[in-house]
Amino acid sequence: MLKKELRLKNLSLRNSITPKHLSEQSLQVANNLLKLPIWNFSYYHLFLSITEKNEVDTSYILSILQGKDKNIVLPKMADDQKLMHFLLTDNTIIKPNKWGVPEPLDGLEVPVTKIELAFLPLLAFDNKGNRVGYGKGFYDIFLKECSPEVVKIGLSLLEAENNIDDVAANDVPMDYCITPNKVYSF
């Protein structure tokens, strides 16, 4: 299936999820993350969920990271399709941007080279670790700037597709994708 078709299909499927089901499924995703050997890093990049798009609620993962005393890095979208990265502190002010993405207003910027693990938003993914985002390219650009060793983990409420037919050369595959029912390793 093509990315455009997968975006439409999965946005429609996610729109049918009730708030209660979203909360339960998001908690299961967070619990499945605990099964991975990923907790020895210091800097974790975490997106904040767009509530209106029924994304995996990352507040559960945020609580896990805070409980493990990790450095949490939040993205902020810049106008040039790049992400800026800010350390989450007690003083961080979060506001939705023009696309409804919750992000920090400002703060202590973290160099991309310090990030050791990145949680990735997505609309769809396949059995090879390819992901389909919203189509703006922010995360592909970000991942190319990261160290080659950065661990890339997608978070999805839906299971893998067999294949994404139009994977591009600049698409960066994931190492893992976590769903409520399964841990995919690529």
C-alpha positions as CSV (number, residue, x, y, z in Angstrom):
1,M,0.0,0.0,0.0
2,L,1.2,3.5,-0.7
3,K,1.9,6.0,2.1
4,K,-0.9,8.3,1.1
5,E,-3.4,5.4,1.3
6,L,-2.0,4.2,4.6
7,R,-2.3,7.7,6.1
8,L,-6.0,8.0,5.2
9,K,-6.8,4.4,6.3
10,N,-5.0,4.7,9.7
11,L,-6.2,8.2,10.5
12,S,-9.8,6.9,10.0
13,L,-9.1,3.8,12.2
14,R,-7.6,6.0,14.9
15,N,-10.5,8.4,14.8
16,S,-12.8,5.6,15.8
17,I,-10.9,4.9,19.0
18,T,-12.8,5.9,22.2
19,P,-10.9,7.9,24.9
20,K,-11.1,5.0,27.3
21,H,-9.8,2.5,24.7
22,L,-7.0,5.0,23.8
23,S,-6.0,5.3,27.4
24,E,-6.0,1.5,28.0
25,Q,-4.0,0.8,24.8
26,S,-1.5,3.6,25.5
27,L,-0.9,2.1,28.9
28,Q,-0.3,-1.3,27.3
29,V,2.2,0.3,24.9
30,A,4.1,1.8,27.9
31,N,4.0,-1.6,29.7
32,N,5.4,-3.3,26.6
33,L,8.3,-0.8,26.5
34,L,9.4,-2.0,29.9
35,K,10.2,-5.4,28.3
36,L,13.0,-3.8,26.2
37,P,16.7,-3.4,27.3
38,I,16.6,0.3,26.7
39,W,16.8,1.8,30.2
40,N,20.6,2.3,30.5
41,F,20.6,5.5,28.4
42,S,20.6,9.1,29.8
43,Y,18.9,11.2,27.0
44,Y,15.5,10.1,25.7
45,H,13.7,12.1,23.0
46,L,9.9,11.9,23.5
47,F,7.2,13.5,21.4
48,L,4.1,14.8,23.2
49,S,0.8,13.4,21.8
50,I,-1.6,15.2,19.6
51,T,-4.8,14.5,21.5
52,E,-7.1,15.3,18.6
53,K,-5.3,12.7,16.3
54,N,-5.6,9.9,18.9
55,E,-1.9,9.3,19.0
56,V,-0.5,6.9,21.6
57,D,-0.7,8.9,24.9
58,T,3.0,9.3,25.8
59,S,2.2,10.6,29.3
60,Y,2.6,7.1,30.6
61,I,6.1,6.8,29.0
62,L,6.9,10.3,30.4
63,S,6.1,9.0,33.9
64,I,8.3,6.0,33.4
65,L,11.2,8.2,32.3
66,Q,10.7,10.6,35.1
67,G,10.5,7.7,37.6
68,K,13.8,6.4,36.2
69,D,15.4,9.9,36.5
70,K,16.2,10.2,32.8
71,N,16.9,13.3,30.8
72,I,13.8,13.9,28.7
73,V,14.2,15.8,25.5
74,L,11.1,17.3,23.8
75,P,10.9,18.4,20.2
76,K,9.9,21.8,18.9
77,M,9.1,22.2,15.2
78,A,11.0,25.0,13.3
79,D,9.9,26.5,10.0
80,D,12.6,24.8,8.0
81,Q,11.3,21.2,8.6
82,K,13.8,20.8,11.4
83,L,13.2,19.9,15.0
84,M,14.8,21.8,17.9
85,H,15.3,19.8,21.1
86,F,14.7,21.1,24.6
87,L,15.4,19.5,28.0
88,L,12.2,19.0,30.0
89,T,12.5,20.8,33.3
90,D,10.2,21.9,36.1
91,N,10.1,25.3,34.3
92,T,9.2,24.1,30.8
93,I,6.1,25.7,29.4
94,I,4.2,23.5,26.9
95,K,1.9,25.0,24.3
96,P,0.3,23.6,21.1
97,N,1.8,24.9,17.9
98,K,-0.2,25.8,14.8
99,W,-0.7,22.1,13.9
100,G,-1.9,21.3,17.4
101,V,1.4,19.6,18.4
102,P,2.3,20.2,22.1
103,E,5.8,21.5,22.3
104,P,8.1,23.5,24.7
105,L,8.1,27.3,24.1
106,D,11.8,27.4,24.8
107,G,14.4,26.3,27.3
108,L,17.7,24.5,27.5
109,E,18.5,23.3,24.0
110,V,20.0,19.8,23.8
111,P,22.4,19.0,20.9
112,V,21.1,16.2,18.7
113,T,24.3,14.3,19.3
114,K,23.4,13.8,23.0
115,I,20.1,12.0,22.2
116,E,20.5,8.2,22.6
117,L,17.0,7.0,22.1
118,A,14.1,8.6,20.1
119,F,10.4,7.7,20.4
120,L,8.8,8.2,17.1
121,P,5.2,9.2,16.2
122,L,3.7,7.4,13.2
123,L,0.5,6.6,11.3
124,A,1.6,3.3,9.9
125,F,4.6,1.0,9.7
126,D,5.6,-2.3,8.0
127,N,7.3,-5.5,9.0
128,K,10.6,-4.2,7.8
129,G,10.7,-1.2,10.2
130,N,9.7,1.5,7.8
131,R,7.3,4.1,9.1
132,V,4.8,6.5,7.7
133,G,4.4,9.8,9.4
134,Y,2.3,12.8,8.6
135,G,4.4,13.5,5.5
136,K,6.3,16.7,6.5
137,G,9.6,14.9,6.9
138,F,10.5,16.4,10.3
139,Y,11.5,13.1,11.9
140,D,13.4,11.8,8.9
141,I,15.5,14.9,8.9
142,F,16.0,14.7,12.7
143,L,17.0,11.0,12.5
144,K,19.6,11.7,9.9
145,E,21.2,14.3,12.2
146,C,21.3,11.8,15.1
147,S,24.2,9.4,15.8
148,P,23.9,6.2,13.8
149,E,23.7,4.4,17.2
150,V,20.5,6.2,18.3
151,V,17.8,3.7,19.1
152,K,14.6,4.4,17.1
153,I,11.3,3.2,18.6
154,G,8.0,3.8,16.9
155,L,4.8,3.9,19.0
156,S,1.6,2.7,17.4
157,L,-1.9,1.7,18.4
158,L,-2.2,-0.4,15.2
159,E,-0.3,-3.4,14.0
160,A,2.2,-3.6,11.2
161,E,1.3,-3.5,7.5
162,N,2.9,-6.2,5.3
163,N,4.7,-3.6,3.1
164,I,4.9,0.1,2.4
165,D,5.2,0.3,-1.4
166,D,6.8,3.7,-1.7
167,V,9.6,3.8,0.8
168,A,12.0,6.6,-0.2
169,A,15.8,6.6,0.0
170,N,15.7,9.3,2.7
171,D,13.3,7.3,5.0
172,V,15.0,6.1,8.2
173,P,13.9,2.7,9.4
174,M,13.1,2.0,13.1
175,D,14.8,-0.4,15.4
176,Y,11.6,-1.3,17.2
177,C,7.9,-0.5,17.1
178,I,5.7,-1.0,20.1
179,T,2.0,-1.6,19.9
180,P,-0.5,-2.6,22.6
181,N,-0.2,-6.3,21.5
182,K,3.4,-6.7,20.3
183,V,7.0,-5.6,20.4
184,Y,8.4,-5.5,16.9
185,S,12.1,-5.8,16.5
186,F,13.7,-4.9,13.2
